[in-house]
Amino acid sequence: VEMSPTAVPVRFSGEAGIPQAYWIEGRTLSLAPPPVEATTFRVTYFLKIPPLTIAAPLNWLLEEHPDIYVWATIRECAAYIRDPDALSYADGRFNTGIEQLKAESRADRWGGGPLVPQPMRQVRGARC
């Protein structure tokens, strides 16, 4: 459970245990209560899109989906010159690019194949 760093002392005593909450400050991820021993865990997070600069003229979005940048730029230009037809067209293309990006993200996260049901199995001594 994500918590505010100020709420942690109220809920947890500071004694080590099984982590039940976390908070992020800057680039530091903290757990509460702190683990008793070294712990390995898996984290999935979303990173902000790095801005384009003279020092870093490319980022992952521009390299993998340049169409999103192109249609976003055309959309802003169409809004600036007050061309509703161009704005509508560019907006549709931009949204299509965003939906494709979301679909790729879901496929990367959970795999692209269909879900396959698995039969239930009796675990020795347990009822399912």
N, C-alpha and C positions, 0 to 999 in steps of 0.2 A: 504494500500500500504506500503510495506516495504521501509524504507528510511535510509539513513546514518544519524547518530546523528549530523554530521556537516551540513547537508542540511536542517535540521528542522528549524533553526532560519531564514533561507533565505525564506522559504515558509510559515511559520506560525509566527504570531505576539506574541504568548505567551498567548493570551486571551483564556479563556475557550470556549468550543464549542462542536460540535459533532466530536469525533475522526475520522480522515480520514487516518492517517498513524501511523506506529509503528516502533520501532527499539529495538534491543536487545543488551544490554551490559552486559556481564557476565551472571548472573542469574536474571537480571532485565529487564522487559518488560515495555517500556514507550510508551505513546500515545501522538499524536499531532493532533489537539490541545488537551490540557487536558480536560476531561469531566467536564461539569458544575456541575453535581451531581454524587453521587455514581452510578456506572454503572456495570451491570453484563454482561459478554460476554463469549462466548465459544471459546476455543482455541484448535486447533488440531496441534500437533507438533511431530516431529520425534526426538528421543533421540539416541545419539550415543550408540553403543553397548559397555557396560562396559567391560573393560579388565579383564582377569582372573589374579588373584594375589593369593599369599599365604593366605592373609587375607580374600579374597572373591573368593574362588575357583569355584564358579558357577555364571552364569548370566542367564537372561531369554532365550537367544538363545541356550545355552548349555542344559538347562532344557527342552526346547520345541522342539529343532531341533538338537540333538547331531549329526545326520548324516551330517549336513553341516560342522561341525568341523572335523569329521572323513574324509570326502572326500576332504576337503581342505588340510588336513595334508598329505593324500596319494598323492594328486596332487603335492604338494611341494616335497615330497620324490621322486616321479617319475621324476620330472624335475631335481632334484639333481643328480639322478643316470642315467639320460639321457635315460629313457625307453619310447619311443614314444607311444607304445601300452598302457602301464599302464597310461601314462599321458592322453591320449585321453579318456580312459575308466573312470578314476577318474574325469576328467573335465566334462564329460557328467553327471555323478552322482551328482557332486557338483552343476552343473547348474540346474538339476532337483530339487534338494533340495531348491535352491534359488527361482525357479519359484513356488514351492509349498508354500514357505514362503510368496511370493508376493501375491499369490491367497488368502491365509488365511488373509493377511492384508487387501486386498480389501473387502473380505467378512465381516471382523470385522467392517470395516469403513462404508460400504454401505449396509450391509445385504447380505445374500447369495441367496435370492430368486430372481426370474425374475421380471423385471419391469412390472407393470400392468397399462395400460392406463386408465385414468379417463376421463369421458365425461366433456366437458366444461359446466359451469353453468352461467346463467345470474345473475349478482350481481345487486341488485336493483339500478336502475338509471345509471348503467354503461353498456357500450357496450364492449364485449370481442372480 
